[in-house]
Amino acid sequence: MIRVRFAPSPTGALHIGGGRTALFNWLFARHNNGKFILRIEDTDRTRSTKEAVQTILHGLEWLGIDWDEGPNSDGNFGPYFQTERMEIYKKYADQLIKEGKAYYCFCTPEMLEEKRKLAAQKKEAPKYDGACRELSKNPGGPFVIRFKMPIGEITEVEDLVRGKVKFENDLLDDFVVVKSDGVPTYNFAAVVDDHLMEISHVIRGDDHLSNTPRQIVLYKAFGWKLPAFAHIPMILGPDKARLSKRHGAASVIEYRDLGYLPEAVINYIAKLGWGYKDQEVFSRQELIDLFTLEAVSKNAAIFDIEKLKWLNGNYIRTALPERIVDLCEPLLFDAYGKQDLAYISKIVRLFLDRLKVINEITDLTPYYFNDDFPFDEKAKKYLGSEDSSKIINTLKDKLVGVAPFIKDNIEKMFKQLAEEMKVKLGVIIHPCRAAVSGRVETPPMYDVLEVLGKDRVNKRLSKYPQ
């Protein structure tokens, strides 16, 4: 059975890169009727927090990435927090010691620093020299456990994305598997957990490629079957630098709070390093049906916030209007106070074709809630002539007689007035729009007037700036 895992460290929020790694694992599992496991790698006790765990879980839940095994779910391969697996790691570290495949290293931090300085002076990469590898007696004192790297061998990685990658073991040192405080290192704990949890495919960012030879030699030392490895490309900003907060929101939850829909974020991050023909918009089921590791690119993906906004706008337009109204409602309440829900619904529906992110709704709608709204410079130009004064005064008189005050009747009146004045419709619509909204761009004018209502429209036409 296909079994994959996402194993975040709870030292912060779930970032876009981590979200994509989780998504690729989840899609691969769902495509192959496999299992998606969530494991929390919380051995960094100084930086890991319970709050970060919850933030990661909430981020995955918001994206709709559910796990078959992991925190808050059943599974036969737990515990799923590494801090609850310490005795397991000790058992396998002791096994390596007993079999002569690892050893105790008593080198102090000061001794190791001196070795690093000597390597730097020789312009060599820092590498442990194996000083404790063949110790005949225990000198006592604090120690770490180091793995005996097989000398003179080549470790090959048959990567499902990058192809065959070779590493010379001689360039790798006898790496630490258990630190002086008894906590396992990342590579050691990951190998033990992946084996015991029967992980078939390790799908992760290519920044982990350098860890892979160390993990492979550990698998071989234990005599365990290797999982398949797939290292997915990095995500870069438009400037080709590694994606960071300066390129936009960093965490998945931040995108939620900025007004992005989860299906838009899922669709977008799926396309960061993967694709199917020229298709841009994918339903969740389409992603599951079409996703393969063979289609994952070797090249770094470029994060484009404008592309994400475009995609989000597409999902807003195709979502159920009631859902978008519900998302906009608290934002409008916060900005303009408690409002009639039916009125809110009418307003939001006018902007469904214009919103790129939900949070834009407050900047687009001040004239629906306040009579004292700002006028932009272009709007003022429509209102600064004698002709516009004549048009608005005439229009105001005509609108009083429109009943019921609905867009069809309003449109009919506008067209009749244009014929009477022998002008194009725009000559009437532009100053009217400017007077009632302070803007030159709004939803369709007749819809705007209907939603604002006759009394408010009449009041504004009487008070526009001269």
Secondary structure, 3 states (H helix, E strand, C coil): CCEEEECCCCCCCCEHHHHHHHHHHHHHHHHCCCEEEECECCCCCCCCCHHHHHHHHHHHHHHCCCCCEECCECCCCCCCEHHHCHHHHHHHHHHHHHCCCEEEECCCHHHHHHHHHHHHHCCCCCCCCCCCCCCCCCCCCCCEEEECCCCCCEEEEEECCCEEEEEEHHHCCCCEEECCCCCECHHHHHHHHHHHCCCCEEEEEHHHHHHHHHHHHHHHHHCCCCCEEEEECCEECCCCCECCHHHCCCEHHHHHHCCCCHHHHHHHHHCCCECCCCCCCCCHHHHHHHCCHHHECCCCEECCHHHHHHHHHHHHHHCCHHHHHHHHHHHHHHHHCCCCHHHHHHHHHHCCCCCCCHHHHHHHCHHHCCCCCCCCHHHHHHCCCHHHHHHHHHHHHHHHCCCCCCHHHHHHHHHHHHHHHCCCHHHHHHHHHHHHHCCCCCCCHHHHHHHHCHHHHHHHHCCCCC
